[in-house]
Amino acid sequence: MAPQLWLVTGASSGIGALLAEHALRAGHRVLATARNPSKAAEDHPQIASLGGKWLQLDVTSKETKSLVEQAITDNGGEIDVVINNAGYSLFGSIEDISEDELDDQIQTNVYGVVRVTKAALPFMRAQRSGTIVNIGSMGGFIAGPGAAPYSMSKFALEALSESLSLELNPFNIRVLLVELGSFRTKILGSRKLPAAGLTKDYEGTPISMAMGFWEKLAGNQPGDPVKAAQRILEVIQQTGMGEGKGHLLRLPLGADCHHRMRAKLDAVMQNLEETEEIAFSTAIDSAPGTQLLARFFPQPPTGETRL
């Protein structure tokens, strides 16, 4: 494969740092972004030694789009792969989380992705190629107690990725949504909690039990992030285990993610079956919109993962 230019946000730790390193070792050029690139370079000297370039970037800033555009222009004016990895987790009762705390979560995990993507798309459309990789989570497919803020942001990433995959297909731009299970990175150890703490009435409820579970799980996650980075690289490049997977929108990683996603899909199917008669009873008789909807939203082929 010819060398490509990759941009990786949130490359200061975890999956982001590993993806930057894997891409460099595969022969690609990498722009690795971090809020504090000096510290990131000290923590991950291999990225610079392999030829990677560090870029200061806070994706919550409204200057993000122009900074990314300039970085791409300064490095040849073409961009092949964008990894939207920057993000963090905010856990706690939705009642206890302030609007400012929730806004910070959405600004980072959602608007940050939008800003970086908007910067890269004009270049990708012009060259009629490119790959946008959004690093999501099983928390964006299955929401649990105490995870509403984080799951809200990752559910939004699911919607963004689904829409983009259809909007960008005419330009030969691929969208890949990576849904991570529990991998041994610092995301749980560095999770944020509401400043207000936990309302006393929630003690002993599913929220407090979930908070205790995450505390014990941090540092003990079953997933190997090195293997995850390698699988993501393979699916992007369609090599190794990723051969023939270029049509897929979603890439669930981790046995826990796979099991929980399947369980939710089974539950949703049961719910649909139990409410089918109710749903169908609400149509206007002989409404022309029925045929219009059927043409615009055809049923996907068996096994197709896109909408």
Secondary structure, DSSP 8 states (H G I E B T S, - for coil): ----EEEESSTTSHHHHHHHHHHHHTT-EEEEEESSHHHHHHH-HHHHHTT-EEEE--TTSTTHHHHHHHHHHHTTS---EEEE-----B-S-TTTS-HHHHHHHHIIIIIHHHHHHHHHHHHHHHHT-EEEEEEEEGGGTS--TT-HHHHHHHHHHHHHHHHHHHHSGGGTEEEEEEEE-SBSSSTTTT-B--TT---GGGTTSHHHHHHHHHHHHTT--SB-HHHHHHHHHHHHHT-GGGTT-TT-SEEEESHHHHHHHHHHHHHHHHHHHHHHHHHHTT--TT-THHHHHHHHS----TT----
